[in-house]
Amino acid sequence: MLWRARVSLWGCEARNRDQRPWPAGCGWIMDRMPTGKRDFDKEAAVWDENPARIKLAHDIGSAISDHVPLDTAMNVLDFGCGTGLLTLRLAPLVGSVTGVDSSRGMLEVLEAKIAAQNAANVRALLIDLDAGDTLTGNYDVITSSMTFHHMEKIASVLNQFHRCLVPGGYLCIADLDLEDGGFHGDREGVFHFGFDRALLHMALVEAGFDRIMFTTAAEVVKSNSHGETRKFPVFLMTAQRGERPEPAGP
Ligand SMILES: C[S@@+](CC[C@H](N)C(=O)[O-])C[C@H]1O[C@@H](n2cnc3c(N)ncnc32)[C@H](O)[C@@H]1O
């Protein structure tokens, strides 16, 4: 296995090979380097054929509605919405949901579902933050399910979320707890082997979020070709947009 070093732009994600965090501010990460952006267009047509993904979106939706007081006046942005498994789970509970994704193929599947279900309060938006696009709008809630480990520059994404939330608005991120890389058979486009909750907490504070809470929302069970099963816990982090910390003085 080829191990290489790469520079991380988010100090908080730094890990050594044993998955222990490097000292704060150290920007080196020893990971198996992803070779580029994953082509989700290729996976879009069969994405929903995996029952584990349907269950995961259902469990994450339940955890969000348990922890955030959703109501039908709220406008929600679902970042990295994919085929809209979480987007459409939340739609009946809120005023509107905008599903944002960088994969045209994923969004085409979502658009077909919007039409089939006559889900008039849901729209699909093509935005690629890696390509320099920016999020716009004012949302009461931003959700993101299983997308953060595909985002290289976490701090920049959190800053965009902060800017697009109304004061007191809710951020809900569901993703893998720290793992050893075994979750993905193909690690193309995987920038994080899950997240350390304490370090993600620090990044959220830095971006101006408060009332940060973590809960375990779900568990993904995977079997390998030898019949061995592994369990991967998935956290739900909820936070609210607070004031951004003042920059340090001279
Ligand atoms: C693992 S899928 C999760 C999809 C969906 N949330 C779910 O739980 O089924 C990650 C999604 O993030 C999207 N994505 C990856 N990088 C992105 C970026 N830079 N901007 C917007 N979406 C991105 C991918 O296209 C993909 O649909």
The ligand as a Tripos MOL2 file, in Angstrom:
@<TRIPOS>MOLECULE
LIG
   27    29     1     0     0
SMALL
NO_CHARGES

@<TRIPOS>ATOM
      1 C1        -21.8330    9.9560   -0.3820 C.3       1 LIG1
      2 S1        -22.8700   10.9940   -1.3370 S.3       1 LIG1
      3 C2        -24.1980   11.3370   -0.1990 C.3       1 LIG1
      4 C3        -25.4890   11.6640   -0.9180 C.3       1 LIG1
      5 C4        -26.7020   11.8390   -0.0270 C.3       1 LIG1
      6 N1        -26.5290   12.9140    0.9460 N.3       1 LIG1
      7 C5        -27.0360   10.5460    0.6730 C.2       1 LIG1
      8 O1        -26.8790   10.4680    1.9120 O.co2     1 LIG1
      9 O2        -27.4680    9.5920    0.0000 O.co2     1 LIG1
     10 C6        -21.9780   12.5390   -1.3720 C.3       1 LIG1
     11 C7        -22.6140   13.5760   -2.2800 C.3       1 LIG1
     12 O3        -21.8730   14.7840   -2.1460 O.3       1 LIG1
     13 C8        -21.7560   15.3960   -3.4260 C.3       1 LIG1
     14 N2        -20.5880   16.2640   -3.4480 N.ar      1 LIG1
     15 C9        -19.2860   15.8850   -3.3740 C.ar      1 LIG1
     16 N3        -18.4850   16.9560   -3.4560 N.ar      1 LIG1
     17 C10       -19.2920   18.0430   -3.5900 C.ar      1 LIG1
     18 C11       -19.0510   19.4500   -3.7310 C.ar      1 LIG1
     19 N4        -17.8080   19.9210   -3.7900 N.pl3     1 LIG1
     20 N5        -20.1010   20.3030   -3.8450 N.ar      1 LIG1
     21 C12       -21.3750   19.7990   -3.7960 C.ar      1 LIG1
     22 N6        -21.6680   18.4660   -3.6600 N.ar      1 LIG1
     23 C13       -20.6440   17.6140   -3.5610 C.ar      1 LIG1
     24 C14       -21.6360   14.2050   -4.3770 C.3       1 LIG1
     25 O4        -21.9460   14.5350   -5.7060 O.3       1 LIG1
     26 C15       -22.5900   13.1940   -3.7610 C.3       1 LIG1
     27 O5        -23.8740   13.2800   -4.2990 O.3       1 LIG1
@<TRIPOS>BOND
     1     1     2 1
     2     2     3 1
     3     2    10 1
     4     3     4 1
     5     4     5 1
     6     5     6 1
     7     5     7 1
     8     7     8 2
     9     7     9 1
    10    10    11 1
    11    11    12 1
    12    11    26 1
    13    12    13 1
    14    13    14 1
    15    13    24 1
    16    14    15 ar
    17    14    23 ar
    18    15    16 ar
    19    16    17 ar
    20    17    18 ar
    21    17    23 ar
    22    18    19 1
    23    18    20 ar
    24    20    21 ar
    25    21    22 ar
    26    22    23 ar
    27    24    25 1
    28    24    26 1
    29    26    27 1
@<TRIPOS>SUBSTRUCTURE
     1 LIG1         1 GROUP 0 **** ****
